[in-house]
Amino acid sequence: MEATKDSPDVKQELLNRLFSGKRMTGRDEMDICRLLRKNEEEKIRQSELNIIRNFIDEQQLTNSDIPKKSTVPNEDKKGIR
């Protein structure tokens, strides 16, 4: 029960199985553990995506200060021969 405190969906599933009046089987425990792992993986994935989004946002902010290169061909190379 302690392991499900951060996962309301998994906690609800565990409570439903406990209150069903049936005996908890090894299969039930495996299902709950699978749901916990899936939930933890989703949290990790979301955290990683947020880190990537923040990094991209920071890069866009810092790159907006850098002047853009000219789109005219060879304009940057004027006078260099």
PyMOL Python script that loads the backbone (N, CA, C, O; Angstrom):
from pymol import cmd

cmd.read_pdbstr("""\
ATOM      1  N   MET A   1       0.828  -1.190   0.000  1.00  0.00           N
ATOM      2  CA  MET A   1       0.000   0.000   0.000  1.00  0.00           C
ATOM      3  C   MET A   1       0.873   1.255   0.000  1.00  0.00           C
ATOM      4  O   MET A   1       0.540   2.249  -0.645  1.00  0.00           O
ATOM      5  N   GLU A   2       1.990   1.205   0.725  1.00  0.00           N
ATOM      6  CA  GLU A   2       2.899   2.350   0.800  1.00  0.00           C
ATOM      7  C   GLU A   2       3.468   2.679  -0.582  1.00  0.00           C
ATOM      8  O   GLU A   2       3.669   3.847  -0.914  1.00  0.00           O
ATOM      9  N   ALA A   3       3.725   1.647  -1.379  1.00  0.00           N
ATOM     10  CA  ALA A   3       4.322   1.864  -2.703  1.00  0.00           C
ATOM     11  C   ALA A   3       3.370   2.585  -3.648  1.00  0.00           C
ATOM     12  O   ALA A   3       3.813   3.189  -4.625  1.00  0.00           O
ATOM     13  N   THR A   4       2.078   2.531  -3.375  1.00  0.00           N
ATOM     14  CA  THR A   4       1.092   3.130  -4.277  1.00  0.00           C
ATOM     15  C   THR A   4       0.700   4.549  -3.882  1.00  0.00           C
ATOM     16  O   THR A   4      -0.179   5.138  -4.512  1.00  0.00           O
ATOM     17  N   LYS A   5       1.333   5.110  -2.851  1.00  0.00           N
ATOM     18  CA  LYS A   5       0.898   6.421  -2.349  1.00  0.00           C
ATOM     19  C   LYS A   5       1.047   7.536  -3.379  1.00  0.00           C
ATOM     20  O   LYS A   5       0.272   8.491  -3.353  1.00  0.00           O
ATOM     21  N   ASP A   6       2.020   7.442  -4.286  1.00  0.00           N
ATOM     22  CA  ASP A   6       2.230   8.482  -5.296  1.00  0.00           C
ATOM     23  C   ASP A   6       1.497   8.195  -6.601  1.00  0.00           C
ATOM     24  O   ASP A   6       1.596   8.968  -7.553  1.00  0.00           O
ATOM     25  N   SER A   7       0.766   7.094  -6.648  1.00  0.00           N
ATOM     26  CA  SER A   7       0.079   6.690  -7.871  1.00  0.00           C
ATOM     27  C   SER A   7      -1.392   6.432  -7.572  1.00  0.00           C
ATOM     28  O   SER A   7      -1.765   5.309  -7.235  1.00  0.00           O
ATOM     29  N   PRO A   8      -2.231   7.455  -7.690  1.00  0.00           N
ATOM     30  CA  PRO A   8      -3.645   7.281  -7.329  1.00  0.00           C
ATOM     31  C   PRO A   8      -4.356   6.196  -8.135  1.00  0.00           C
ATOM     32  O   PRO A   8      -5.198   5.481  -7.592  1.00  0.00           O
ATOM     33  N   ASP A   9      -4.028   6.064  -9.421  1.00  0.00           N
ATOM     34  CA  ASP A   9      -4.691   5.043 -10.241  1.00  0.00           C
ATOM     35  C   ASP A   9      -4.334   3.638  -9.765  1.00  0.00           C
ATOM     36  O   ASP A   9      -5.194   2.760  -9.685  1.00  0.00           O
ATOM     37  N   VAL A  10      -3.069   3.438  -9.451  1.00  0.00           N
ATOM     38  CA  VAL A  10      -2.617   2.124  -8.987  1.00  0.00           C
ATOM     39  C   VAL A  10      -3.189   1.843  -7.603  1.00  0.00           C
ATOM     40  O   VAL A  10      -3.582   0.715  -7.305  1.00  0.00           O
ATOM     41  N   LYS A  11      -3.234   2.858  -6.771  1.00  0.00           N
ATOM     42  CA  LYS A  11      -3.800   2.696  -5.427  1.00  0.00           C
ATOM     43  C   LYS A  11      -5.270   2.295  -5.522  1.00  0.00           C
ATOM     44  O   LYS A  11      -5.726   1.416  -4.790  1.00  0.00           O
ATOM     45  N   GLN A  12      -6.004   2.935  -6.418  1.00  0.00           N
ATOM     46  CA  GLN A  12      -7.420   2.610  -6.589  1.00  0.00           C
ATOM     47  C   GLN A  12      -7.588   1.175  -7.085  1.00  0.00           C
ATOM     48  O   GLN A  12      -8.477   0.458  -6.625  1.00  0.00           O
ATOM     49  N   GLU A  13      -6.745   0.761  -8.010  1.00  0.00           N
ATOM     50  CA  GLU A  13      -6.807  -0.613  -8.523  1.00  0.00           C
ATOM     51  C   GLU A  13      -6.531  -1.612  -7.404  1.00  0.00           C
ATOM     52  O   GLU A  13      -7.214  -2.631  -7.297  1.00  0.00           O
ATOM     53  N   LEU A  14      -5.540  -1.326  -6.578  1.00  0.00           N
ATOM     54  CA  LEU A  14      -5.222  -2.208  -5.452  1.00  0.00           C
ATOM     55  C   LEU A  14      -6.395  -2.284  -4.480  1.00  0.00           C
ATOM     56  O   LEU A  14      -6.766  -3.370  -4.035  1.00  0.00           O
ATOM     57  N   LEU A  15      -6.977  -1.137  -4.152  1.00  0.00           N
ATOM     58  CA  LEU A  15      -8.125  -1.130  -3.236  1.00  0.00           C
ATOM     59  C   LEU A  15      -9.312  -1.885  -3.823  1.00  0.00           C
ATOM     60  O   LEU A  15      -9.995  -2.621  -3.111  1.00  0.00           O
ATOM     61  N   ASN A  16      -9.559  -1.707  -5.112  1.00  0.00           N
ATOM     62  CA  ASN A  16     -10.659  -2.435  -5.755  1.00  0.00           C
ATOM     63  C   ASN A  16     -10.460  -3.944  -5.630  1.00  0.00           C
ATOM     64  O   ASN A  16     -11.400  -4.685  -5.346  1.00  0.00           O
ATOM     65  N   ARG A  17      -9.226  -4.381  -5.846  1.00  0.00           N
ATOM     66  CA  ARG A  17      -8.960  -5.822  -5.751  1.00  0.00           C
ATOM     67  C   ARG A  17      -9.057  -6.313  -4.310  1.00  0.00           C
ATOM     68  O   ARG A  17      -9.541  -7.418  -4.063  1.00  0.00           O
ATOM     69  N   LEU A  18      -8.602  -5.501  -3.363  1.00  0.00           N
ATOM     70  CA  LEU A  18      -8.678  -5.910  -1.959  1.00  0.00           C
ATOM     71  C   LEU A  18     -10.127  -5.967  -1.470  1.00  0.00           C
ATOM     72  O   LEU A  18     -10.498  -6.880  -0.731  1.00  0.00           O
ATOM     73  N   PHE A  19     -10.939  -4.999  -1.878  1.00  0.00           N
ATOM     74  CA  PHE A  19     -12.323  -4.933  -1.415  1.00  0.00           C
ATOM     75  C   PHE A  19     -13.273  -5.811  -2.224  1.00  0.00           C
ATOM     76  O   PHE A  19     -14.460  -5.886  -1.907  1.00  0.00           O
ATOM     77  N   SER A  20     -12.777  -6.464  -3.248  1.00  0.00           N
ATOM     78  CA  SER A  20     -13.648  -7.310  -4.066  1.00  0.00           C
ATOM     79  C   SER A  20     -14.098  -8.554  -3.301  1.00  0.00           C
ATOM     80  O   SER A  20     -15.043  -9.227  -3.714  1.00  0.00           O
ATOM     81  N   GLY A  21     -13.432  -8.860  -2.198  1.00  0.00           N
ATOM     82  CA  GLY A  21     -13.812 -10.029  -1.413  1.00  0.00           C
ATOM     83  C   GLY A  21     -13.087 -11.279  -1.854  1.00  0.00           C
ATOM     84  O   GLY A  21     -13.148 -12.309  -1.182  1.00  0.00           O
ATOM     85  N   LYS A  22     -12.404 -11.196  -2.972  1.00  0.00           N
ATOM     86  CA  LYS A  22     -11.647 -12.350  -3.450  1.00  0.00           C
ATOM     87  C   LYS A  22     -10.265 -12.323  -2.822  1.00  0.00           C
ATOM     88  O   LYS A  22      -9.801 -11.295  -2.328  1.00  0.00           O
ATOM     89  N   ARG A  23      -9.651 -13.434  -2.854  1.00  0.00           N
ATOM     90  CA  ARG A  23      -8.300 -13.549  -2.323  1.00  0.00           C
ATOM     91  C   ARG A  23      -7.302 -12.984  -3.323  1.00  0.00           C
ATOM     92  O   ARG A  23      -7.419 -13.222  -4.525  1.00  0.00           O
ATOM     93  N   MET A  24      -6.315 -12.232  -2.823  1.00  0.00           N
ATOM     94  CA  MET A  24      -5.270 -11.703  -3.713  1.00  0.00           C
ATOM     95  C   MET A  24      -4.381 -12.860  -4.155  1.00  0.00           C
ATOM     96  O   MET A  24      -3.879 -13.626  -3.333  1.00  0.00           O
ATOM     97  N   THR A  25      -4.203 -12.968  -5.434  1.00  0.00           N
ATOM     98  CA  THR A  25      -3.362 -14.032  -5.975  1.00  0.00           C
ATOM     99  C   THR A  25      -2.017 -13.453  -6.401  1.00  0.00           C
ATOM    100  O   THR A  25      -1.815 -12.239  -6.396  1.00  0.00           O
ATOM    101  N   GLY A  26      -1.124 -14.331  -6.761  1.00  0.00           N
ATOM    102  CA  GLY A  26       0.169 -13.894  -7.289  1.00  0.00           C
ATOM    103  C   GLY A  26      -0.018 -13.088  -8.559  1.00  0.00           C
ATOM    104  O   GLY A  26       0.726 -12.146  -8.835  1.00  0.00           O
ATOM    105  N   ARG A  27      -1.024 -13.474  -9.327  1.00  0.00           N
ATOM    106  CA  ARG A  27      -1.329 -12.749 -10.570  1.00  0.00           C
ATOM    107  C   ARG A  27      -1.752 -11.307 -10.263  1.00  0.00           C
ATOM    108  O   ARG A  27      -1.342 -10.373 -10.952  1.00  0.00           O
ATOM    109  N   ASP A  28      -2.572 -11.138  -9.225  1.00  0.00           N
ATOM    110  CA  ASP A  28      -2.990  -9.793  -8.820  1.00  0.00           C
ATOM    111  C   ASP A  28      -1.786  -8.952  -8.415  1.00  0.00           C
ATOM    112  O   ASP A  28      -1.675  -7.789  -8.804  1.00  0.00           O
ATOM    113  N   GLU A  29      -0.886  -9.543  -7.632  1.00  0.00           N
ATOM    114  CA  GLU A  29       0.308  -8.822  -7.204  1.00  0.00           C
ATOM    115  C   GLU A  29       1.177  -8.441  -8.398  1.00  0.00           C
ATOM    116  O   GLU A  29       1.715  -7.336  -8.456  1.00  0.00           O
ATOM    117  N   MET A  30       1.311  -9.361  -9.349  1.00  0.00           N
ATOM    118  CA  MET A  30       2.104  -9.065 -10.548  1.00  0.00           C
ATOM    119  C   MET A  30       1.468  -7.932 -11.349  1.00  0.00           C
ATOM    120  O   MET A  30       2.172  -7.071 -11.877  1.00  0.00           O
ATOM    121  N   ASP A  31       0.139  -7.932 -11.440  1.00  0.00           N
ATOM    122  CA  ASP A  31      -0.557  -6.865 -12.167  1.00  0.00           C
ATOM    123  C   ASP A  31      -0.336  -5.507 -11.497  1.00  0.00           C
ATOM    124  O   ASP A  31      -0.091  -4.509 -12.175  1.00  0.00           O
ATOM    125  N   ILE A  32      -0.424  -5.474 -10.174  1.00  0.00           N
ATOM    126  CA  ILE A  32      -0.209  -4.226  -9.437  1.00  0.00           C
ATOM    127  C   ILE A  32       1.229  -3.748  -9.630  1.00  0.00           C
ATOM    128  O   ILE A  32       1.463  -2.561  -9.858  1.00  0.00           O
ATOM    129  N   CYS A  33       2.186  -4.660  -9.541  1.00  0.00           N
ATOM    130  CA  CYS A  33       3.600  -4.293  -9.746  1.00  0.00           C
ATOM    131  C   CYS A  33       3.829  -3.782 -11.163  1.00  0.00           C
ATOM    132  O   CYS A  33       4.588  -2.837 -11.376  1.00  0.00           O
ATOM    133  N   ARG A  34       3.166  -4.415 -12.132  1.00  0.00           N
ATOM    134  CA  ARG A  34       3.288  -3.972 -13.526  1.00  0.00           C
ATOM    135  C   ARG A  34       2.729  -2.559 -13.682  1.00  0.00           C
ATOM    136  O   ARG A  34       3.327  -1.721 -14.356  1.00  0.00           O
ATOM    137  N   LEU A  35       1.588  -2.301 -13.061  1.00  0.00           N
ATOM    138  CA  LEU A  35       1.000  -0.962 -13.118  1.00  0.00           C
ATOM    139  C   LEU A  35       1.910   0.073 -12.458  1.00  0.00           C
ATOM    140  O   LEU A  35       2.047   1.192 -12.953  1.00  0.00           O
ATOM    141  N   LEU A  36       2.530  -0.305 -11.340  1.00  0.00           N
ATOM    142  CA  LEU A  36       3.460   0.605 -10.664  1.00  0.00           C
ATOM    143  C   LEU A  36       4.659   0.924 -11.553  1.00  0.00           C
ATOM    144  O   LEU A  36       5.059   2.082 -11.674  1.00  0.00           O
ATOM    145  N   ARG A  37       5.233  -0.114 -12.176  1.00  0.00           N
ATOM    146  CA  ARG A  37       6.383   0.106 -13.070  1.00  0.00           C
ATOM    147  C   ARG A  37       5.996   0.992 -14.243  1.00  0.00           C
ATOM    148  O   ARG A  37       6.733   1.904 -14.617  1.00  0.00           O
ATOM    149  N   LYS A  38       4.831   0.714 -14.820  1.00  0.00           N
ATOM    150  CA  LYS A  38       4.357   1.503 -15.957  1.00  0.00           C
ATOM    151  C   LYS A  38       4.174   2.965 -15.549  1.00  0.00           C
ATOM    152  O   LYS A  38       4.534   3.875 -16.296  1.00  0.00           O
ATOM    153  N   ASN A  39       3.618   3.180 -14.374  1.00  0.00           N
ATOM    154  CA  ASN A  39       3.400   4.534 -13.871  1.00  0.00           C
ATOM    155  C   ASN A  39       4.729   5.246 -13.642  1.00  0.00           C
ATOM    156  O   ASN A  39       4.871   6.414 -14.003  1.00  0.00           O
ATOM    157  N   GLU A  40       5.701   4.560 -13.048  1.00  0.00           N
ATOM    158  CA  GLU A  40       7.019   5.148 -12.806  1.00  0.00           C
ATOM    159  C   GLU A  40       7.724   5.471 -14.123  1.00  0.00           C
ATOM    160  O   GLU A  40       8.354   6.521 -14.250  1.00  0.00           O
ATOM    161  N   GLU A  41       7.620   4.568 -15.104  1.00  0.00           N
ATOM    162  CA  GLU A  41       8.235   4.811 -16.409  1.00  0.00           C
ATOM    163  C   GLU A  41       7.620   6.037 -17.075  1.00  0.00           C
ATOM    164  O   GLU A  41       8.324   6.825 -17.706  1.00  0.00           O
ATOM    165  N   GLU A  42       6.315   6.194 -16.934  1.00  0.00           N
ATOM    166  CA  GLU A  42       5.636   7.354 -17.510  1.00  0.00           C
ATOM    167  C   GLU A  42       6.108   8.646 -16.843  1.00  0.00           C
ATOM    168  O   GLU A  42       6.320   9.656 -17.515  1.00  0.00           O
ATOM    169  N   LYS A  43       6.270   8.608 -15.527  1.00  0.00           N
ATOM    170  CA  LYS A  43       6.773   9.793 -14.818  1.00  0.00           C
ATOM    171  C   LYS A  43       8.180  10.148 -15.282  1.00  0.00           C
ATOM    172  O   LYS A  43       8.492  11.320 -15.493  1.00  0.00           O
ATOM    173  N   ILE A  44       9.028   9.135 -15.441  1.00  0.00           N
ATOM    174  CA  ILE A  44      10.401   9.370 -15.905  1.00  0.00           C
ATOM    175  C   ILE A  44      10.382   9.944 -17.314  1.00  0.00           C
ATOM    176  O   ILE A  44      11.104  10.895 -17.613  1.00  0.00           O
ATOM    177  N   ARG A  45       9.551   9.364 -18.181  1.00  0.00           N
ATOM    178  CA  ARG A  45       9.451   9.835 -19.569  1.00  0.00           C
ATOM    179  C   ARG A  45       8.991  11.292 -19.609  1.00  0.00           C
ATOM    180  O   ARG A  45       9.539  12.093 -20.366  1.00  0.00           O
ATOM    181  N   GLN A  46       7.991  11.639 -18.801  1.00  0.00           N
ATOM    182  CA  GLN A  46       7.503  13.016 -18.763  1.00  0.00           C
ATOM    183  C   GLN A  46       8.579  13.971 -18.248  1.00  0.00           C
ATOM    184  O   GLN A  46       8.734  15.083 -18.753  1.00  0.00           O
ATOM    185  N   SER A  47       9.312  13.522 -17.240  1.00  0.00           N
ATOM    186  CA  SER A  47      10.393  14.342 -16.698  1.00  0.00           C
ATOM    187  C   SER A  47      11.465  14.589 -17.754  1.00  0.00           C
ATOM    188  O   SER A  47      11.952  15.710 -17.899  1.00  0.00           O
ATOM    189  N   GLU A  48      11.832  13.539 -18.492  1.00  0.00           N
ATOM    190  CA  GLU A  48      12.842  13.685 -19.545  1.00  0.00           C
ATOM    191  C   GLU A  48      12.354  14.614 -20.648  1.00  0.00           C
ATOM    192  O   GLU A  48      13.121  15.431 -21.159  1.00  0.00           O
ATOM    193  N   LEU A  49      11.085  14.493 -21.017  1.00  0.00           N
ATOM    194  CA  LEU A  49      10.529  15.377 -22.043  1.00  0.00           C
ATOM    195  C   LEU A  49      10.527  16.826 -21.574  1.00  0.00           C
ATOM    196  O   LEU A  49      10.812  17.732 -22.357  1.00  0.00           O
ATOM    197  N   ASN A  50      10.209  17.048 -20.308  1.00  0.00           N
ATOM    198  CA  ASN A  50      10.230  18.412 -19.766  1.00  0.00           C
ATOM    199  C   ASN A  50      11.637  18.988 -19.783  1.00  0.00           C
ATOM    200  O   ASN A  50      11.823  20.168 -20.080  1.00  0.00           O
ATOM    201  N   ILE A  51      12.630  18.162 -19.467  1.00  0.00           N
ATOM    202  CA  ILE A  51      14.023  18.615 -19.509  1.00  0.00           C
ATOM    203  C   ILE A  51      14.401  19.012 -20.928  1.00  0.00           C
ATOM    204  O   ILE A  51      15.042  20.041 -21.138  1.00  0.00           O
ATOM    205  N   ILE A  52      14.006  18.199 -21.902  1.00  0.00           N
ATOM    206  CA  ILE A  52      14.307  18.499 -23.308  1.00  0.00           C
ATOM    207  C   ILE A  52      13.611  19.783 -23.736  1.00  0.00           C
ATOM    208  O   ILE A  52      14.216  20.632 -24.390  1.00  0.00           O
ATOM    209  N   ARG A  53      12.331  19.929 -23.365  1.00  0.00           N
ATOM    210  CA  ARG A  53      11.592  21.149 -23.729  1.00  0.00           C
ATOM    211  C   ARG A  53      12.247  22.394 -23.130  1.00  0.00           C
ATOM    212  O   ARG A  53      12.398  23.411 -23.806  1.00  0.00           O
ATOM    213  N   ASN A  54      12.630  22.303 -21.869  1.00  0.00           N
ATOM    214  CA  ASN A  54      13.286  23.441 -21.218  1.00  0.00           C
ATOM    215  C   ASN A  54      14.602  23.772 -21.894  1.00  0.00           C
ATOM    216  O   ASN A  54      14.922  24.947 -22.078  1.00  0.00           O
ATOM    217  N   PHE A  55      15.369  22.763 -22.266  1.00  0.00           N
ATOM    218  CA  PHE A  55      16.640  22.985 -22.942  1.00  0.00           C
ATOM    219  C   PHE A  55      16.415  23.676 -24.286  1.00  0.00           C
ATOM    220  O   PHE A  55      17.120  24.625 -24.628  1.00  0.00           O
ATOM    221  N   ILE A  56      15.437  23.197 -25.039  1.00  0.00           N
ATOM    222  CA  ILE A  56      15.138  23.797 -26.348  1.00  0.00           C
ATOM    223  C   ILE A  56      14.691  25.242 -26.171  1.00  0.00           C
ATOM    224  O   ILE A  56      15.118  26.120 -26.921  1.00  0.00           O
ATOM    225  N   ASP A  57      13.838  25.495 -25.189  1.00  0.00           N
ATOM    226  CA  ASP A  57      13.388  26.868 -24.934  1.00  0.00           C
ATOM    227  C   ASP A  57      14.561  27.777 -24.582  1.00  0.00           C
ATOM    228  O   ASP A  57      14.638  28.908 -25.063  1.00  0.00           O
ATOM    229  N   GLU A  58      15.476  27.285 -23.743  1.00  0.00           N
ATOM    230  CA  GLU A  58      16.647  28.082 -23.375  1.00  0.00           C
ATOM    231  C   GLU A  58      17.523  28.356 -24.594  1.00  0.00           C
ATOM    232  O   GLU A  58      18.041  29.462 -24.751  1.00  0.00           O
ATOM    233  N   GLN A  59      17.690  27.357 -25.455  1.00  0.00           N
ATOM    234  CA  GLN A  59      18.505  27.526 -26.654  1.00  0.00           C
ATOM    235  C   GLN A  59      17.879  28.553 -27.588  1.00  0.00           C
ATOM    236  O   GLN A  59      18.582  29.365 -28.189  1.00  0.00           O
ATOM    237  N   GLN A  60      16.560  28.514 -27.708  1.00  0.00           N
ATOM    238  CA  GLN A  60      15.888  29.478 -28.575  1.00  0.00           C
ATOM    239  C   GLN A  60      16.030  30.887 -28.022  1.00  0.00           C
ATOM    240  O   GLN A  60      16.177  31.842 -28.786  1.00  0.00           O
ATOM    241  N   LEU A  61      15.986  31.025 -26.706  1.00  0.00           N
ATOM    242  CA  LEU A  61      16.146  32.348 -26.105  1.00  0.00           C
ATOM    243  C   LEU A  61      17.557  32.875 -26.312  1.00  0.00           C
ATOM    244  O   LEU A  61      17.735  34.045 -26.652  1.00  0.00           O
ATOM    245  N   THR A  62      18.558  32.032 -26.112  1.00  0.00           N
ATOM    246  CA  THR A  62      19.939  32.495 -26.273  1.00  0.00           C
ATOM    247  C   THR A  62      20.274  32.706 -27.739  1.00  0.00           C
ATOM    248  O   THR A  62      21.055  33.599 -28.067  1.00  0.00           O
ATOM    249  N   ASN A  63      19.709  31.911 -28.620  1.00  0.00           N
ATOM    250  CA  ASN A  63      19.985  32.059 -30.050  1.00  0.00           C
ATOM    251  C   ASN A  63      19.283  33.270 -30.643  1.00  0.00           C
ATOM    252  O   ASN A  63      19.691  33.751 -31.701  1.00  0.00           O
ATOM    253  N   SER A  64      18.254  33.772 -30.004  1.00  0.00           N
ATOM    254  CA  SER A  64      17.563  34.947 -30.537  1.00  0.00           C
ATOM    255  C   SER A  64      18.431  36.192 -30.384  1.00  0.00           C
ATOM    256  O   SER A  64      18.202  37.191 -31.066  1.00  0.00           O
ATOM    257  N   ASP A  65      19.426  36.146 -29.495  1.00  0.00           N
ATOM    258  CA  ASP A  65      20.348  37.272 -29.314  1.00  0.00           C
ATOM    259  C   ASP A  65      21.461  37.283 -30.354  1.00  0.00           C
ATOM    260  O   ASP A  65      22.096  38.316 -30.568  1.00  0.00           O
ATOM    261  N   ILE A  66      21.704  36.151 -31.000  1.00  0.00           N
ATOM    262  CA  ILE A  66      22.785  36.030 -31.975  1.00  0.00           C
ATOM    263  C   ILE A  66      22.275  36.518 -33.327  1.00  0.00           C
ATOM    264  O   ILE A  66      21.215  36.079 -33.773  1.00  0.00           O
ATOM    265  N   PRO A  67      23.013  37.428 -33.999  1.00  0.00           N
ATOM    266  CA  PRO A  67      22.556  37.892 -35.309  1.00  0.00           C
ATOM    267  C   PRO A  67      22.533  36.743 -36.314  1.00  0.00           C
ATOM    268  O   PRO A  67      23.387  35.856 -36.298  1.00  0.00           O
ATOM    269  N   LYS A  68      21.550  36.789 -37.170  1.00  0.00           N
ATOM    270  CA  LYS A  68      21.396  35.754 -38.191  1.00  0.00           C
ATOM    271  C   LYS A  68      22.419  35.960 -39.295  1.00  0.00           C
ATOM    272  O   LYS A  68      22.823  37.088 -39.579  1.00  0.00           O
ATOM    273  N   LYS A  69      22.835  34.863 -39.915  1.00  0.00           N
ATOM    274  CA  LYS A  69      23.732  34.960 -41.061  1.00  0.00           C
ATOM    275  C   LYS A  69      22.947  35.493 -42.249  1.00  0.00           C
ATOM    276  O   LYS A  69      21.736  35.304 -42.358  1.00  0.00           O
ATOM    277  N   SER A  70      23.647  36.142 -43.104  1.00  0.00           N
ATOM    278  CA  SER A  70      23.016  36.724 -44.279  1.00  0.00           C
ATOM    279  C   SER A  70      22.515  35.626 -45.205  1.00  0.00           C
ATOM    280  O   SER A  70      23.120  34.559 -45.312  1.00  0.00           O
ATOM    281  N   THR A  71      21.406  35.904 -45.867  1.00  0.00           N
ATOM    282  CA  THR A  71      20.882  34.949 -46.834  1.00  0.00           C
ATOM    283  C   THR A  71      21.391  35.242 -48.237  1.00  0.00           C
ATOM    284  O   THR A  71      21.153  34.464 -49.161  1.00  0.00           O
ATOM    285  N   VAL A  72      22.097  36.368 -48.403  1.00  0.00           N
ATOM    286  CA  VAL A  72      22.676  36.712 -49.701  1.00  0.00           C
ATOM    287  C   VAL A  72      23.958  35.900 -49.861  1.00  0.00           C
ATOM    288  O   VAL A  72      24.824  35.942 -48.987  1.00  0.00           O
ATOM    289  N   PRO A  73      24.096  35.154 -50.977  1.00  0.00           N
ATOM    290  CA  PRO A  73      25.283  34.314 -51.154  1.00  0.00           C
ATOM    291  C   PRO A  73      26.567  35.145 -51.146  1.00  0.00           C
ATOM    292  O   PRO A  73      26.628  36.204 -51.771  1.00  0.00           O
ATOM    293  N   ASN A  74      27.569  34.675 -50.453  1.00  0.00           N
ATOM    294  CA  ASN A  74      28.913  35.252 -50.390  1.00  0.00           C
ATOM    295  C   ASN A  74      28.963  36.656 -49.798  1.00  0.00           C
ATOM    296  O   ASN A  74      30.003  37.308 -49.888  1.00  0.00           O
ATOM    297  N   GLU A  75      27.893  37.140 -49.202  1.00  0.00           N
ATOM    298  CA  GLU A  75      27.919  38.475 -48.614  1.00  0.00           C
ATOM    299  C   GLU A  75      28.879  38.522 -47.423  1.00  0.00           C
ATOM    300  O   GLU A  75      29.533  39.538 -47.188  1.00  0.00           O
ATOM    301  N   ASP A  76      28.960  37.432 -46.684  1.00  0.00           N
ATOM    302  CA  ASP A  76      29.853  37.379 -45.535  1.00  0.00           C
ATOM    303  C   ASP A  76      31.320  37.375 -45.961  1.00  0.00           C
ATOM    304  O   ASP A  76      32.193  37.688 -45.152  1.00  0.00           O
ATOM    305  N   LYS A  77      31.605  37.027 -47.212  1.00  0.00           N
ATOM    306  CA  LYS A  77      32.983  36.888 -47.683  1.00  0.00           C
ATOM    307  C   LYS A  77      33.448  38.082 -48.509  1.00  0.00           C
ATOM    308  O   LYS A  77      34.470  37.989 -49.189  1.00  0.00           O
ATOM    309  N   LYS A  78      32.735  39.189 -48.469  1.00  0.00           N
ATOM    310  CA  LYS A  78      33.127  40.362 -49.256  1.00  0.00           C
ATOM    311  C   LYS A  78      34.514  40.824 -48.848  1.00  0.00           C
ATOM    312  O   LYS A  78      34.817  40.933 -47.660  1.00  0.00           O
ATOM    313  N   GLY A  79      35.333  41.088 -49.814  1.00  0.00           N
ATOM    314  CA  GLY A  79      36.667  41.604 -49.561  1.00  0.00           C
ATOM    315  C   GLY A  79      37.663  40.523 -49.170  1.00  0.00           C
ATOM    316  O   GLY A  79      38.843  40.823 -48.993  1.00  0.00           O
ATOM    317  N   ILE A  80      37.238  39.310 -49.033  1.00  0.00           N
ATOM    318  CA  ILE A  80      38.167  38.228 -48.687  1.00  0.00           C
ATOM    319  C   ILE A  80      38.455  37.435 -49.951  1.00  0.00           C
ATOM    320  O   ILE A  80      37.562  36.804 -50.517  1.00  0.00           O
ATOM    321  N   ARG A  81      39.722  37.472 -50.394  1.00  0.00           N
ATOM    322  CA  ARG A  81      40.108  36.704 -51.584  1.00  0.00           C
ATOM    323  C   ARG A  81      41.479  36.188 -51.416  1.00  0.00           C
ATOM    324  O   ARG A  81      41.999  35.514 -52.306  1.00  0.00           O
TER     325      ARG A  81
END
""", "prot")
cmd.dss("prot")
cmd.show_as("cartoon", "prot")
cmd.util.cbc("prot")
cmd.orient("prot")
